[in-house]
Amino acid sequence: MGWTVLGESVAGTAHRSRKVPCQDAFRFRTFGLSGGWLMIAVADGAGSASHSETGATLACEEFVRRVEAFVPDELFTRDGMTALFAEVRNALLAEAERLNVHPRELACTALLAVVGPASAAFAQLGDGAIVLGQGQEYRVVFWPEPAEYANATDFLTDDSFRDWIRFEPVTDSITELAVFTDGLQRLALDFANRTAYPGFFRPLFSELRAAADPESLVEPFRSFLDSERINERTDDDKTLVFAVR
Amino acid sequence: MAEQQPFGDVGLASNPEPRCPCVLLLDVSGSMAEIVANAGQDTGQTVQQDGKTYRVVSGGTTRIDLLNEGLRSYHADLMGDSLAAQRVEVSVITFGGSVQTVIPFVTAHEFTPPTLVANGETPMGAAILQAIEAVEERKRLYKQNGLHYYRPWIFFITDGEPTDAWQTAAAKVREGEKNKKFAFFAVGVEGANFDILRQISVREPLHLKGYSFREMFVWLSQSQRSVSHSNPGQEDQVKLASPAGWASL
C-alpha cells in the first residue's frame, strides 16, 4: 500500500504583523520500487537571518535531490547521514556566496525522515520534532533539548554542525509519521512527561487514513494550522507534514 | 446532522509557556524622596538624606512617586499583551538602607505594582549581588520544573552612587554578561555617578531624561514583550525600540 502525505507551512501571526514571509519550508516525495520509500524534509529558517526562507527552502530541495543517491545503505549509518547533511550545507554556503552574504544569513534547522518498506533513518539538527505512530503509541524520535534559552537553537550553517546532528536508524516498518517545526512543539508534545501528546496525533492520523479523497483535506488542514485556537498559543511559523500507509 | 469540521477534534497539549524573567533593581535611597514637581510651601526646615541636605516643603511630586507611577505603567502595558503576560516574570528588589526583595518572581498576571518609599543610603554592591543570585536561583527552579526560559534581564536604576563596596558586584556583572547568563541594563537618574555606573555595567549606562520614569517603564515593557515573542535564532538580535524617548544619549 502506498503513502498518503499531507503537509503545510503557515506563516506565524508575528511574522504576518511584521510583514515577514514564512521562514519554514518542507518538501516530500515518494520514490523507489512501487513508491515504497518516502522522504520528508522540514527546515525552519533562523528568525534573525536575512535570507532564512531562502536557506530553509534550499535545504529542503537539496535533501530531496540528493537523498536517493544515499539510499539504502549509506543513509543508515551516522557517517552516511552526516555526509548528506554536509552536501546540503555546502549548497547553502554556495548560495550564500552567490548572494554575497555571510552563511549565517541562510541559517535554518533541518529535520529529515527517510522511510523504506522495512526500515527507516531519521536525523535532526535543531528544534522541532519527528513523531512515529506505533499502534496506539506515539514516539518522539529526538526529544527537543533546548539550548539554554527559549529563543536559541542549533543551525545547519553552524561550523560545528556535525556535532549537532542527531541520528537514528530503525529496523521496523513505519506506518505513521509526522514532522513539524518548533512553532507546534508546545501544542503537540507533553513537556511534563516528555512524550508526544496522543490527543494531537491520534485524530490527525485517523483523519488522513479515513479520507476517501486526501486532496479534499488540503484546505481544511491549512485552516486548522492557521486557526485561532492554535494562533493564541503560538505566533511562530508552523509546519506540519504527516503521512500514513 | 452537524458536519464535523476536519481536524476539529485534534487536541492541543497544555504546556507551560517559556518564562521571560526580569529583575527590577531599584534605588529607593533617601535622595529618591526629592521633590521634582508641584512643590508645596517651604516649611523653613532642612533635612539630611543620603549624604545631601534638602529643604522640607509641604508636599509635591517626588522622584519615587514618579517611579511608582512608572511601575504601574509597566504593569498595564505588559497586561495588554496576552502572550507576554503569560511569559514575563517580574521581581522587584530595592536598595535604600538595606536590600529588600519587595516582590519575588511572579508572572505579569500576579504582579501588583508596589508603592515604594524612599529612605536610607545606597548599598548598590549588595543589591546587584542579590539580583544576580535571584536570577541564578530562578533558573535553577525553571530547570528543575522543565520550564524553558529566555535570557534574564536585570534592569538597574539609581540616582546616586554606592555607599558600599561594589567592585565584586561589577566583576560579577562582567562575568555574567560574558557568559550570557543575563543581560544587565543600567539607568542613571539625575545625580547618579556615571563614572561608577560605567565600571559596573558592560552595556553603556543610559541617562534618564528629566524624570521620565513612565516612558522608561513603558519602553521596558515593550522590550520585554519583544523578547517574550522571539523565536529560536533571535537570541542575540532581539530588536528593541530606541530608548531615545526617555534616555538622553
Chai-1 contact restraints between the chains, C-beta under 6 A:
chainA,res_idxA,chainB,res_idxB,connection_type,confidence,min_distance_angstrom,max_distance_angstrom,comment,restraint_id
A,A14,B,H229,contact,1.0,0.0,6.0,A-B,restraint_1
A,A46,B,G233,contact,1.0,0.0,6.0,A-B,restraint_2
A,G47,B,N231,contact,1.0,0.0,6.0,A-B,restraint_3
A,G47,B,G233,contact,1.0,0.0,6.0,A-B,restraint_4
A,G47,B,Q234,contact,1.0,0.0,6.0,A-B,restraint_5
A,S48,B,G233,contact,1.0,0.0,6.0,A-B,restraint_6
A,S48,B,Q234,contact,1.0,0.0,6.0,A-B,restraint_7
A,S48,B,Q237,contact,1.0,0.0,6.0,A-B,restraint_8
A,D127,B,P232,contact,1.0,0.0,6.0,A-B,restraint_9
A,P146,B,H148,contact,1.0,0.0,6.0,A-B,restraint_10
A,Y149,B,Y150,contact,1.0,0.0,6.0,A-B,restraint_11
A,Y149,B,R151,contact,1.0,0.0,6.0,A-B,restraint_12
A,Y149,B,E235,contact,1.0,0.0,6.0,A-B,restraint_13
A,A150,B,P18,contact,1.0,0.0,6.0,A-B,restraint_14
A,A150,B,H148,contact,1.0,0.0,6.0,A-B,restraint_15
A,A150,B,Y149,contact,1.0,0.0,6.0,A-B,restraint_16
A,A150,B,Y150,contact,1.0,0.0,6.0,A-B,restraint_17
A,N151,B,Y150,contact,1.0,0.0,6.0,A-B,restraint_18
A,N151,B,S230,contact,1.0,0.0,6.0,A-B,restraint_19
A,N151,B,N231,contact,1.0,0.0,6.0,A-B,restraint_20
A,N151,B,P232,contact,1.0,0.0,6.0,A-B,restraint_21
A,N151,B,Q234,contact,1.0,0.0,6.0,A-B,restraint_22
A,N151,B,E235,contact,1.0,0.0,6.0,A-B,restraint_23
A,A152,B,P232,contact,1.0,0.0,6.0,A-B,restraint_24
A,A152,B,E235,contact,1.0,0.0,6.0,A-B,restraint_25
A,T153,B,P232,contact,1.0,0.0,6.0,A-B,restraint_26
A,R186,B,N15,contact,1.0,0.0,6.0,A-B,restraint_27
A,L187,B,L12,contact,1.0,0.0,6.0,A-B,restraint_28
A,L187,B,A13,contact,1.0,0.0,6.0,A-B,restraint_29
A,D190,B,A13,contact,1.0,0.0,6.0,A-B,restraint_30
A,F191,B,N15,contact,1.0,0.0,6.0,A-B,restraint_31
A,F191,B,G146,contact,1.0,0.0,6.0,A-B,restraint_32
A,Y197,B,A13,contact,1.0,0.0,6.0,A-B,restraint_33
A,G199,B,G11,contact,1.0,0.0,6.0,A-B,restraint_34
A,F200,B,V10,contact,1.0,0.0,6.0,A-B,restraint_35
A,F200,B,G11,contact,1.0,0.0,6.0,A-B,restraint_36
A,P203,B,D9,contact,1.0,0.0,6.0,A-B,restraint_37
A,P203,B,V10,contact,1.0,0.0,6.0,A-B,restraint_38
A,L204,B,V10,contact,1.0,0.0,6.0,A-B,restraint_39
A,E207,B,P6,contact,1.0,0.0,6.0,A-B,restraint_40
A,L217,B,P6,contact,1.0,0.0,6.0,A-B,restraint_41
A,P220,B,P6,contact,1.0,0.0,6.0,A-B,restraint_42
A,F224,B,F7,contact,1.0,0.0,6.0,A-B,restraint_43
A,D236,B,N231,contact,1.0,0.0,6.0,A-B,restraint_44
